Amino acid sequence: MTINTIAVIILLGGWSFARLFEKLRLPNVLGMVAFGILCSLTIKPMVPQLLWDISPFLKSLALIVILLRAGLGISRKNLQTAGKTSIFMSLIPCLFEGIALTFVFMYLFNFAWQVAGLTAFMLSAVSLAVTVPAMLDLRQHQAAMNTGVPTIILAGCSVDNVLAITMFSAFLGMATRPGASLVRSFLEVPVSILAGVAVGAVAGLLLVKWLDKRYQKIRATEKTLILLCCALMLAEVGNLFHIAALLGVMTIGFIMLQRSERIAHEIAAKLGKIWVFAEIILFVLIGLSLEGSVAAGAGFKGLIAICIGLIFRSLGVLVATSFRKMSRNERLLCIMAYLPKATTQAALGSVAMNNGMAEGSIILAIAVLAIVFTSPLGLIGIKFASGRFIAEAERTTVACGQQP
């Protein structure tokens, strides 16, 4: 089978299954993963080696696209409206789930603490692919947007992903460098985060200044190409110098939106079109990489671990929102919006296996199980909570309007 043939199969098959699952009122990413698993059971031996060679790059590119879109969608005004709650939502649920799951994986799977930590934080990222579109849909309801809750979730889940990826990278470094100091490795995390933000801010300022001067000469597609190249180079610099490059990537988008909305909106529209392809490739590949026997062996214990993680994540959401006056329906929406797993798990699920770790195939199976289990659970929960949330917000708006 040639690379052209497998590309056609992945794109058309992934798209068809995504549409089918949407008609069944299930997340489209679940359909893409399902198609990937089907391919794994049928045509995997015929897949050319070239696809496996470039799959890490394709997954990284997809992750960069979604982080850029997240950065381009968060304005300073929205962050100020969300206030400190968005900061708490960025940190507390992820840390609650990640720390709890580290001990769970050490106990259930007998993982070394470094391997348990990287698996835990790989799982602890909320799905941007499921949650962000749902929150963007809420923008159509002005009463809902006036509460600030969708903005809190959007800002929180974006940084939540970066924190999870940063912690994953720290544990991966300790797992692949056995002599690394525990204290030193964790002290490097805040330094890595600050360095990532700083580099991303500088890159964003320089890039937007350069593009603004050439606004009429460079088409929107070309602006997007330049931004993606800069983001990919930033990711490479991050790997070399151990900084939170993905946080820097999101910072570039944030800076561009603050400095030039016209450029930011143009690029965001183009990235939305690129994501159509990137999303299919990312989720079909994660299903295609799965080993059926390993998945069956890890299934029950993996499901227990995922459920424990969701419980601690929900507790983390309750703690994070306790500093802000919220109704029961608003807190319910926050909890449901933080349940689904998809994008980061698809991008990072095979990293351990690619690094030659013995537990890599089990970690990949757990990542796929998390996507299959939590993405429909989260989407159903978001739809249920959104209906109650919108109705409550509209009632509040009408009541306020009737006041003298």
Buried (B, 14 or more C-beta within 10 A) or exposed (E): EEEEEBEEBBBEBBBEBBEBBEEEEBBBBBBBBBBBBBBBEEBBEEBEEEBBEEBBEBBBBBBBBBBBBBBBBBBEEBBEBBBEBBBBBBBBBBBBBBBBBBBBBBEBBEBBBBBBBBBBBBBBBBBBBBBBEBBEBBEEBEBBBBBBBBBBBBBBBBBBBBBBBBBBBBBBBBBBEEEBEEEEBEEBBEEBBEBBBEBBBBBBBEBBEEBEEEEEEBEBEEBBBBBBEBBBEBBEBBEEEBBBBBBBBBBBBBBBBBBBEEBBEBBBEBBEEBBEBBBBBBBBBBBBBBBEEBBEBBEEBBBEBBEBBBEBBBBBBBBBBEEBEBBEBBBBBBBBBBBBBBBBBBBBBBBBBBEEBEBBBBBBBBBBBBBBBBBBBBBBBBEEBBEBBBEBBBEBBEEEEEEE
